[in-house]
Amino acid sequence: MQCWLLYAGPENYLCSDGIRDFSAMEARWSGAPGMKRGDLALLYRKSLKKFSPQELSQMLHMSLEHAKELKRHDVGSDIADVWEVIAGDQGPMPGWESSCLIRHVATIQPPVRLSELKAKQQLLKWKDLRWNFQAQGRDALEIPEFAWVLINQIIGERLSHPL
């Protein structure tokens, strides 16, 4: 089993009511050619920092109050959900080199912040983390085994059981 980091921009993880509920979700998502059935994938929510509340409100057709609340709670730059890959490479989709089918496994509360991961000295040898998970042309990042062990410990504490 491999572990992956999948990306979601605000247009994917937010909706007019605020944060999208993925709990009953099975969907096609951007992936990587090496993804296989049974792999785990963590959802990394990209930062909202470059968007004003007004821009979020307009872009997502949400109330300005919802948008301000999201900004106040510093949503984004975090890992918030765990998914299982239920079918590997499903081929390209518009804008994606590869896609996969995923099913929601768990919501992490509180989400694991990027800053929290960067504060773990053992994780700093993971180049993608040092680059703030900038995929540099990739739709998913494979999480190295040494990093997965540490991230799984953090997630396990929040879920009351490791994955």
Secondary structure, 3 states (H helix, E strand, C coil): CCEEEEEECHHHHEECCEECCCCCCEEEEECCCCCCCCCEEEEEECCCCCCCHHHHHHHHCCCHHHHHHHHHCCCCCEEEEEEEEEECCCCCECCECCEEEEEEEEEEEEEEEHHHHHCCHHHHHCHHHHCCCCCCCCCEEEECHHHHHHHHHHHHHHHCCCC
